[in-house]
C-alpha cells in the first residue's frame, strides 16, 4: 500500500451522492491527493451508486436485510470494504450506524449538517431551527461507536437567515459541507494509514 501514489478511499452512500460527487470531481485533478477506489451502499438503485458507475468505479451493495442481524451485516460490510484496501473510509451521506467490525478495521470519517456536539442525529437542521440558533453549519468528524460523537476534525459555520426553512438552510449547509470535505480529505487520508494487521 505504501507504494501507491495517492491514498485510497472507499466511500459509503445511501442516497443521491452529492457529497461523493464533489469528491469525485476533485479527484479528476491530478494534484488532488486522493483516489476513491470503490463506492459501497446499503441499498441498490440510488443515484450515489450511479454517480460512481458513470465514472467507472467499482461499486458494492450490502443490504442490512440480507443478514440475520446487524452484527452479521457489520462483519460483511467490513469485509466488502477491506477488499478494496482503503487507507480511509468516507461516510458520504451513509445513513446506517457502523458497528464494531467496521470501526475496528477501518478509519472512518463522516460529515454532519450541524456544529457538533450540538444537534447530533438524523434531524440536525430541523432541530437547529427549532432551537432558534442564529448560526448553524457542518462538521467533519471521526466515526466512533456513538451517534455523531467522534473527535471533530473540521467545522464550517453557516448563518441562519430569518427567512430560512429547513430545506433552504440545509442546501446552504450542503455547499459548505462539500467545500469542507474536499479541502480536508487529502490530509486526512494521509494521517492514519491502516494498521498492518
C-alpha positions as CSV (number, residue, x, y, z in Angstrom):
1,X,0.0,0.0,0.0
2,X,2.8,2.4,0.8
3,X,3.9,2.4,-2.9
4,X,0.6,3.9,-4.1
5,X,0.9,7.4,-5.3
6,X,-2.4,8.6,-3.7
7,X,-4.2,7.4,-0.6
8,X,-7.1,5.0,-1.3
9,X,-10.6,6.0,-0.1
10,X,-13.7,3.8,0.0
11,X,-16.9,5.9,0.1
12,X,-20.2,4.7,1.5
13,X,-23.5,6.3,0.3
14,X,-27.2,5.8,1.0
15,X,-28.8,8.4,-1.3
16,X,-28.2,11.0,-4.0
17,X,-24.4,11.2,-3.5
18,X,-23.9,14.9,-3.8
19,X,-21.0,14.8,-1.3
20,X,-19.5,11.9,-3.2
21,X,-19.8,13.8,-6.5
22,X,-17.9,16.8,-5.1
23,X,-15.0,14.4,-4.0
24,X,-15.1,12.5,-7.4
25,X,-14.9,15.8,-9.2
26,X,-11.9,16.9,-7.1
27,X,-10.2,13.6,-7.9
28,X,-10.1,14.4,-11.6
29,X,-7.4,17.0,-10.7
30,X,-4.0,15.2,-10.8
31,X,-2.9,17.4,-7.9
32,X,-5.7,16.2,-5.6
33,X,-4.0,13.6,-3.4
34,X,-6.9,11.1,-3.1
35,X,-8.2,8.2,-5.1
36,X,-11.7,7.0,-4.5
37,X,-11.2,3.3,-5.3
38,X,-14.8,2.0,-4.6
39,X,-18.2,3.1,-3.5
40,X,-20.5,1.0,-1.3
41,X,-24.1,1.3,-0.3
42,X,-26.7,-0.3,1.9
43,X,-29.2,-0.4,-1.0
44,X,-29.2,-0.5,-4.8
45,X,-31.0,1.8,-7.2
46,X,-29.6,5.0,-5.7
47,X,-28.1,7.9,-7.5
48,X,-24.9,7.8,-5.4
49,X,-24.1,4.4,-6.9
50,X,-24.9,5.6,-10.4
51,X,-22.5,8.5,-10.0
52,X,-19.7,6.1,-9.2
53,X,-20.7,3.7,-12.1
54,X,-20.7,6.6,-14.6
55,X,-17.1,7.2,-13.6
56,X,-16.2,3.5,-14.0
57,X,-15.6,3.0,-10.3
58,X,-16.2,-0.4,-8.6
59,X,-19.4,-0.5,-6.5
60,X,-20.9,-2.9,-4.0
61,X,-24.2,-3.2,-2.1
62,X,-24.5,-4.8,1.3
63,X,-28.1,-4.6,2.5
64,X,-28.9,-5.0,6.1
65,X,-31.9,-7.2,5.2
66,X,-29.5,-9.8,3.6
67,X,-28.3,-10.7,7.1
68,X,-29.8,-12.3,10.2
69,X,-28.8,-9.3,12.4
70,X,-26.9,-6.0,12.4
71,X,-23.8,-7.7,13.8
72,X,-23.6,-10.1,10.8
73,X,-24.2,-7.2,8.4
74,X,-21.4,-5.2,10.0
75,X,-19.0,-8.1,9.6
76,X,-20.0,-8.5,6.0
77,X,-19.7,-4.7,5.3
78,X,-16.2,-4.7,6.9
79,X,-15.1,-7.5,4.6
80,X,-16.5,-5.7,1.5
81,X,-14.7,-2.5,2.4
82,X,-11.4,-4.4,3.2
83,X,-11.4,-6.0,-0.2
84,X,-10.5,-2.6,-1.7
85,X,-7.6,-2.0,0.8
86,X,-8.6,1.6,1.8
87,X,-6.5,4.0,3.8
88,X,-9.6,5.8,4.8
89,X,-13.4,5.2,4.7
90,X,-15.7,8.1,3.9
91,X,-19.3,8.1,5.1
92,X,-20.7,10.3,2.4
93,X,-24.4,10.5,3.4
94,X,-24.4,6.9,4.6
95,X,-27.5,6.6,6.8
96,X,-26.5,3.5,8.8
97,X,-24.7,3.3,12.1
98,X,-21.4,1.4,11.6
99,X,-20.6,-1.3,14.1
100,X,-17.5,-2.6,15.8
101,X,-16.3,-4.8,12.9
102,X,-16.1,-1.9,10.5
103,X,-14.7,0.6,13.1
104,X,-12.1,-1.8,14.4
105,X,-10.8,-2.5,10.8
106,X,-11.0,1.0,9.2
107,X,-10.6,4.6,10.0
108,X,-14.0,6.2,9.1
109,X,-14.8,9.9,8.7
110,X,-18.3,11.5,8.3
111,X,-19.8,14.9,7.7
112,X,-22.8,16.1,9.7
113,X,-25.0,19.2,8.9
114,X,-24.6,20.9,12.3
115,X,-21.9,22.3,14.5
116,X,-21.3,19.2,16.7
117,X,-21.6,18.5,19.6
118,X,-24.9,20.4,19.1
119,X,-27.7,18.7,17.2
120,X,-26.5,15.2,16.6
121,X,-28.7,12.6,14.8
122,X,-30.8,12.4,11.7
123,X,-32.7,15.7,12.0
124,X,-29.9,18.1,12.8
125,X,-31.1,21.0,10.6
126,X,-34.7,20.8,11.8
127,X,-33.5,20.6,15.4
128,X,-31.3,23.6,15.0
129,X,-34.1,25.7,13.5
130,X,-36.5,24.6,16.2
131,X,-33.9,25.7,18.8
132,X,-33.7,29.2,17.3
133,X,-29.9,29.2,16.6
134,X,-28.5,32.1,14.7
135,X,-25.5,30.2,13.3
136,X,-25.5,26.6,12.2
137,X,-23.0,24.8,9.9
138,X,-21.3,21.5,9.3
139,X,-18.8,19.2,11.0
140,X,-16.3,16.7,9.7
141,X,-15.6,14.1,12.4
142,X,-14.2,10.7,13.1
143,X,-16.8,8.0,13.4
144,X,-16.9,6.1,16.7
145,X,-19.4,3.8,18.4
146,X,-21.7,6.7,19.2
147,X,-24.0,8.8,17.1
148,X,-22.0,11.8,15.8
149,X,-19.8,11.7,18.9
150,X,-16.4,11.1,17.4
151,X,-13.5,13.6,17.5
152,X,-14.1,16.8,15.5
153,X,-11.7,17.3,12.6
154,X,-13.1,20.5,10.9
155,X,-16.2,22.7,11.0
156,X,-17.7,25.5,8.9
157,X,-20.2,28.0,10.2
158,X,-23.3,28.9,8.1
159,X,-25.5,31.8,9.3
160,X,-29.2,31.1,9.8
161,X,-31.4,33.7,7.9
162,X,-34.7,34.9,9.2
163,X,-36.5,33.5,6.1
164,X,-34.8,30.1,6.3
165,X,-36.8,26.9,6.0
166,X,-35.3,23.5,6.9
167,X,-34.7,23.0,3.1
168,X,-33.1,26.3,2.4
169,X,-30.8,26.2,5.3
170,X,-29.9,22.6,4.6
171,X,-29.0,23.5,1.0
172,X,-26.6,26.2,2.1
173,X,-25.1,23.8,4.7
174,X,-24.5,21.2,2.0
175,X,-22.5,23.7,0.0
176,X,-20.2,24.4,3.0
177,X,-20.1,20.6,3.7
178,X,-18.9,19.8,0.2
179,X,-16.2,22.5,0.3
180,X,-15.0,21.4,3.8
181,X,-14.8,17.8,2.8
182,X,-13.0,18.3,-0.4
183,X,-10.4,20.6,1.3
184,X,-9.8,18.3,4.3
185,X,-9.8,14.8,2.7
186,X,-6.3,14.6,1.2
187,X,-4.7,15.5,4.6
188,X,-6.9,13.1,6.5
189,X,-6.2,10.2,4.1
190,X,-2.5,10.6,4.7
191,X,-2.7,11.0,8.5
192,X,-3.6,7.5,9.5
193,X,-2.8,4.6,7.2
194,X,-4.4,1.3,8.1
195,X,-2.6,-0.8,10.7
196,X,-0.6,-3.5,9.2
197,X,-2.7,-6.3,10.5
